[in-house]
Amino acid sequence: MLTERHRHRRITATPLSIALGLAVAVVGSASAQDATPDTKATELSRIEVTGSNIRRSDVETASPVQVISKQDIENMGARTLLQVLDNLPAARPGQQDARSLFTGSDGASQANLRGLGAQGTLVLLNGRRLSYYGAPAGFQTQFVNIDAIPAAAIERMEVLTDGASAVYGTDAVAGVINVITKRSYQGAEINLTTDKSSRISSYGEHQGSITAGFGDLDEDRYNVYASVNLYRRDAIPLSDFYDKRPDQYYVNNPNYLPNLRLGTGSKPGEFNPGSYFAFDPVTGRRVQEAAPGCNNVLTSEAAGPRCIWETWMNNEIDAGAKSERNTAYVNAHFLIGDSTEAFAEATYTDIDLTANGGTPRAYGTTTGNPTSWFSRNTGTTVNQFLYPYLGPNNEYNNASPELKALMGGVVGLQYLLQDVGANHFGQRNTDQSYRVVAGLRGDIGDWNWETAFATAGSHSVTYQTTNVNLAGFEKAFGPYSVDPGSGRVIISDHPAYKFGEISEANAALIREAFPTFDIQSWTRLHTLDGKIEGPLFQMPAGEVRAAFGFNASRETFYTPGNPDAANGLITQQGGSWFDGKRNTYALFAETVAPLTEKLELDAALRVDKYPDFSANLAPKIGLKYQMFDQLMLRGTYSTGFRAPSLAESGNGGVFAQLGGYRDEVRCNETNAIANLLLKSQRGGDVDLGNTLLNTDCSRTVARMTQPNPDLKPEKAKITTLGFVYEPTQWLSVSADYWFIYRSNEIVAPDFTRDEDIISSTRSPITDSDRANLAALAAMCADPASGVACPGTLPGYSVGNVASVVGQYKNRGKTLIDGFDIDARSRFSLGEWGNLNIGVAATLANRNRSYLDDESGWYYGDLVGYYNNPRLRATLNADWSYKQVTTSVFVNYVGGTKWALQQIDEEDNNPQTCTAGYLPVEQSKCDGAPSWWTANLSVAWRPDEHWNVGFTIKNLFDRLPFYDPNSFLGDSSDYATIFGRGYSLTVGYKF
């Protein structure tokens, strides 16, 4: 953290090129103006840099630190911290709140350096920790929500791309992101910003901030300022997005647009009587018919006519939820006597994210695999639910006599439950987080000391209205009975819910059958820290300085789970349950010693004590060598660690579902059936084939992940080696090699590995399975299909996997390394102003994972494979002319293979022209292409009061390509779906 001692002029640090030159000039100015007879000039010039507790006369340390100023953030067109990190080559895409729904940590965004995940990146605010977000990502990974940091008060960000466990403790393996606010502020200013899209009309981001402060530390002996930031992002409904995916998505999902039934189904709000179906007891074939009174009959399906409805296009889950974030920040400094300063800061953030769930739920009698889930209070018992049938005497069973006769009068029903209207279903997430810091700092002779107490916390609540409550469902449709012949569950002959009408009485029942339930979680972090820093003794080459300190913290994490979900009453939602607390303690020491006039040693040592395992010792050593005035060499070696989080090692566990589970047996068997059906010349067969293709290759199954109290900390070895070269006053170039070797990794069970599965269950072969086989047999028996079928038709040997159970464990290690390169230049254009040009790049060299002694480095090097590009780079050019600054910012991501690793490449390669087992357009068989986007910004400051800015994002209107490995089918991790965007900023300083 670059901070100067109190009462003295703040030194502004800029990236690399400006750092060395300006530090000397500004330091000289500060010393000349602020020195007093009893104050040493060397003291006045000392600053504190992220990654070190020792104040220095030079912003360049042995560790590489990148500084992003407030102006840099504006020039790149970023409006949030997440957008800033997306523009840093060393950072990798992390969770973003807009795409966070149903992740377990909905409504939050993560930082992710080097691709080691949020758990390997330490996020600080003014050099101190923040509390974790209330809900862990995937119910496992605890992380700091960067959306909760006060954007309006940010002065700069310092990114340490080196391990720092020796200074900060756990999590600082891949690096440290330190967000630094203004130290003091006088006056008042207001800023307003709005962003719109040329392609997605509903998209919009809007921000407003007010900052005001009073008091001068030198004259009044105090300064207090406050900043309020208001942010809103508009929701994007399906109606504005469904037809804007890449073309190949619709090729690979041919039923996607037809299944919306736009223009053919009954419109939203119109009554739809639904459809009945049954299964032929001899062949197993499904037979269906539209209910009487249907005006929207689909006749092309092989099973028979069906009554259809339009998809309601108000779904906001996939494309983007509405988000409102309000952040308040207060900062105060008071001088006490001649050498002591009291300081305090408080941050409060309120987040409210809301997404409409779209089409009202349908009553669709389930004939396939039942919905399966675990819940806390039912232990290892798998809960399952199937929508029941209508019995032969049900007052709403108006099926034809022929259909009733197939199953003894029992029929299935498909019916749209639209009584509660368009806005009942969906999800909402709220989070209130805070941090309060109060402390003292001062001087004792030549030594500086500081101590502070901080308390921080987060309360997150997820509200979901999407799943069945079994008790409420039975109230609406029960009591149930069981058909003695088939064992099928039958609803009441006279249910409380009245099919055939839309009414408030029905709506009340549906609200109980599909209620809004909440999942709450709390985190707390209380910290007391202290340190003292100053000179130890004099060596021939200069002064040896040292820092000593301590840290004591109390951490708690509690999420009780929803009672109904815990008891298994909420389908598909067991949720998580954790209740953990721990005290941790740390001692640290650091020294900087000039071994010679050109060689400086930086050494640090930290001891952390967590309960349940031995004290962790984390050393770090760094060397900085000024070979000559223009060239500095630097290098570091350190060890890092990450303690198991309370979610991983505490009491509780994850009782939920696992999406995307791939069962090779069922996948292959279903696809064999589908591929034969797709050869048919009968339309209904082809439709069924398209429906079946890959459906069993990615299933949602019940998942239980158990904590492990025997987990040990992750360990890491981290090395950097580089140089800073300034051949001229207008050019600075730095390059650093980095190496991270992380072992004893804490991982959730990998359910693709049999050894990670403690137990599993399968569902039986279902009515739907038998109907698929009957349809295949009928096609093969019909010469009109034109298909030459094999003598033995494909079939099913087993049902789908219903549940898996696993446990967190220490397993394996990761080796990653690469190079960071940064070049900065600045030119004076005389009367035409000034021009600054910068290039930053991260070049990945290796990314390897060692699973265990049996598999070894099984997957090989991941660099160049999907989501692991070899090169990420940015280019910026800023031209300042009089009151106008024009900026161009280019973000580049290198191309990759589609395959995830060398094993996956056996099935997904240019020869198969597939990715994720799905076809890719011919022009992209070789992999995901390299990608770049450019932003253009113009800022105008006509006087000392006004500032006006205009930014064109994605200047060349580049649209994302098809990405079959992505959930939404587009490359939106680094290629925007919004097309060209426009941003307007207006500010006024009073």
Secondary structure, DSSP 4 states (H G I P E B T S, - for coil): --EEPTTSPPPPP-STHHHHHHHHHHHHHHHHHH--TTS-HHHHT-EE-TT-SSEES-S--SS-EEEEEHHHHHHTT--SHHHHHHT-TTB-----GGG-TTSSSTT-----BTTS-GGGEEEEETTEE-PPPSS-BTTTB----GGGS-GGGEEEEEEE-S--HHHH-TTTTSEEEEEEE-S---EEEEEEEEEEESS-TT-EEEEEEEEEEE--TTTTSEEEEEEEEEEEE----GGGTTT-S-HHHHHH-TTHHHHT-TTTSBPTTS----EEEEE-TTT--EEEEEPTT-S-EE--STT--EE-BPPPTT--TTT--EEEEEEEEEEEEEEETTTEEEEEEEEEEEEEEEEE--SPPEEE---SSPEEE--GGGTTPPEEE-PPBBPTT-TT----HHHHHHTTT-BEEEEE--TT-SSSSEEEEEEEEEEEEEEEEEEETTEEEEEEEEEEEEEEEEEEE-S-BHHHHHHHH---EE-TTT--EE--SS-SS-TT---HHHHHHHHHHS--EEEEEEEEEEEEEEEEEEEEEEETTEEEEEEEEEEEEEEEEEE---HHHHTT-BTT---EEEEEEEEEEEEEEEEEEESSSSEEEEEEEEEEE-TTSPPEEEEEEEEEEEEETTEEEEEEEEEEEEPPPHHHHSEEEEEEEEEEE--HHHHHHHHHHHHHHTT-SSHHHHHHHHHHTTTTSSEEEEEEEE--TT---EEEEEEEEEEEEEEETTEEEEEEEEEEEEES-EE---TTSGGG-SEEEEPPP-HHHHHHHHHHHHHHH-GGG-----SS----SS--EEEEEEE-EE--EEEEEEEEEEEEEEEE-GGG-EEEEEEEEEEEEEEEEE--TTTSSTT-B-TTSTT--SEEEEEEEEEEETTEEEEEEEEEE--B-SSSSTTGGGTSSTTTTEETTEE--GGGTT-BPPEEEEEEEEEE--SSSEEEEEEEESTT-PPPPB-TTSTTSB-TTTS-TT-SEEEEEEEEE-
